[in-house]
Amino acid sequence: ARLALAAGAERHHLVGRQIAIDIGSAKFLYSVEIAGLACDLHHALHRAADQDDLALAGRRRLGDRAHPRHVGGEGGDRDPRRRLRLNLAVGLFIFVVGLAKKVIVADTFAVPADAVFDQAHATGAAPDLLSAWSGALSYSFQIYFDFSGYSEMAIGLARMFGVALPRNFLYPYIARNPSEFWRRWHITLSRWLRDYLYISLGGNRLGEARTYANLMLTMLLGGL
């Protein structure tokens, strides 16, 4: 009975920790979007030639991540009912695919990954070669399908409300080099880091040494 109670308490602790992590991640991403919008509005104030330029700053903020022609209500089918049905159908499909990635695929890979890491933590001994590779590969697929699933769920929900968002993952594990992997993994975050950190720091315009320093600082801040 005590073991069952201890196991139940540990399970509740893990669930609570996961919920806290999810809430913290959502708040972080929201803060990132607000920071990007504030930067765009700041620059728009300095270059605005008329009121229209400032009024469009918030929309321009979406940039190549969600061009105005991809936003529901602009262009596309003129029939609002047909457009609504299409957005609901497409959005629901994308949401279900993302949910399946998270609940079925990612959580399935989590089982062998957790087993290897938990055993190593409990025994204090390094796993054998086969177990180590099994845990590493399982965790690699778990984290990809987890992130990709969450992203597609968000994309699907947005599409149901008439907002078309871009893909966030583009088969990163088929990349041929680290640079291509970076372009395929968490695409919107990569663009945000490029546009609002790397370029703002000077990018590659201030010499080779400053370029490497800007890259290192961008990666450091992105890692936080």
N, C-alpha and C positions, 0 to 999 in steps of 0.2 A: 504493500500500500504506500509506504514511504517513497519507494522508487517511482511508483506511478505518479504520486504527487510532485516529486522532484522533476520528473520528465514533463509533466503538464506545466509546471511553473517555468521551466526552461523554454518550452514551446511558446508560451505566452510572452516571455521576455523577447524571444527572437521575432515574433510577429510585431510586437510593439516597437522594437528597434527598426524593423523594416518599414513600418508606417512612418516613423520619425524621419528615416532617410528619404522616403518618397516625398514627404512634405517639404523637407529641407531642399531637395533637388528642385521641386516645383517653384519654391520661393527664389532659389538662385536663378533659375531660368527666367522667371518674371523680372527679377532685378536686372539681369543682363539685357532684356528687351527694353526696359525703361531707360537704362543707361544709353543704349544705342539710339533710342528716340530722342533723348535729351541732346546727344551730340549732333544729330541731324538738324534738330530745331535751332541749336546754337549756330551752326554753320549757315542755315537758311536765313537767319536774322541778318547776317553780315553780307550775304550775296543777293538778298531779295531785291528785285527791281520794282516790284509792285506787290499788292496784297495777294494776288493769285499765287505768286511763287511761294509765299509763306503758307498759304492755305493748303497747298499741295505737298508741303514738306513732310507731313505725317504719312501721306500715301507714298511719297517717293522713298521714305524710310524703308519700305519693304524691299526696294531695290530688286536685284535679280532673284531674291528668294521668293517673292510673290508679286510679280508684275501686275499693275492694275488690270490688264486684260484678263488675268487669271482670277480676279476677285468676282464672286457672284454678283450679278446685277449689272455687270458691264460687259457688253458684247454677248456672243453666244446666242442661244435660243431666245427669241423675242417673247414667246409665250411663257408667262411667269409660272403657270401651273405645270407645264411640261418641264421647265427648268427646275422647279422645286422637286418634282418626282425623280428627275435624273440625278440631282444632287443627293437626294435621300438614298437612292438605290446605290449609287457609286460610293457614297460615304459609308453606308452600312456595310457594303462588301469590303472596303478597305479596313474598316474597324474590326470586322470579324476575322479577317486575315491576320491583323496585328494581334488580336486577342489570342488566336490559335498559336501564333508564334510564341507569345509569352507563356500562356498556360500549359500548352501541350509540349512544344519543342524545347523552350528554354528550361522549363521546370523538369523536363525529362533528363536533359543533360546535367542539371544541377545535382541529381542523385549520385551518379558516380563521382562527380567532382567533389561534392561535399564528403563522400565516404573516404576518399583518399586524403583530403586535407584534415578531416576530423581524426582519422586514425593516426596521422603523423603528429597532430597536436596532442592527442591523448597519450601516445607512447613516447613521444620525444625523439623518435628515430626516423631517419629519412626513409621514404618509400623505395621499393625496388624499382628498377628501370622501367618495367612494363607498367607498374602502377603510376609511376611519375608521369609517363607519357599519356596514360589514360586520363589522369586527372587534369593535366595541362590542356589536352585537346578538348576534353569535355567542358572545361571552364571557358576555353576560347569560344566554343560554339554557344555556350550558355549566355555569355555576356553579349555576344552579337545578336542572338535572337531576342534577348531581353530588351536591349536598347532599340533594336529595329522594331520589335513588336510595340513598345510604348510609343515610338514615333508614328507608326502607322495608325495606331489607335487615335492619336491626336490629329493626324491628317484626316482620318475618316470623320471624326466628330466635327472638325472645322468644315469639311465639305458638306456635311448635312446642313450646316448653317449658311451655305453658299459661299464659303471662302476656300479657295484652292491654294493649298500650300505645297511647296516642292518636296521631292523625296529627300530623305535625310541620310539614307544608306544606299550605296550602289555596288552591291556585291564586293565588299572590300577584300575578302579573302582570295579573290582571283587576281588581285593586283600583282604586277610583275616587279615592283620595287617599292621602297618605303614612301617615296614621294607620291606615287599613284595611290598607295594605300591611304595616305593622309587625305587625298582628294576624294576618296570614296567613303571614308568613315566619318560619320557625324558632320555632314557637309555644311549644314547651316552654322554650326558652331565654328567650323574652320573658317568660313567666310566672315563670321563676326570677328574672330581673332585677327584675321587679315585686315579687315576694313577699319576696325575701331582701335586696334592695338598696334599691329605691325606697321601699317601705313602712317598712323598718327605719330608713331615714334620716329618716323623718317624713312622707313622701308629700306630700300637699297640705294637711296639717293645721296647718302652721306659718306660713301667710301666703304671698302671691304670690311674693315674692322668694325665700323658702326653697324653694318648690315648683320654681321654675326652676333653682335651684342643685342641688336633688336630682335633677332630670331630667338636667342636664348631667353631674353626677358619675356617675349610673347609666350614661349612654351612654359616658362615658369609660372606666369600669371594664369595661363590656361589650365595648368595642372592644379592650381589651387581651387 
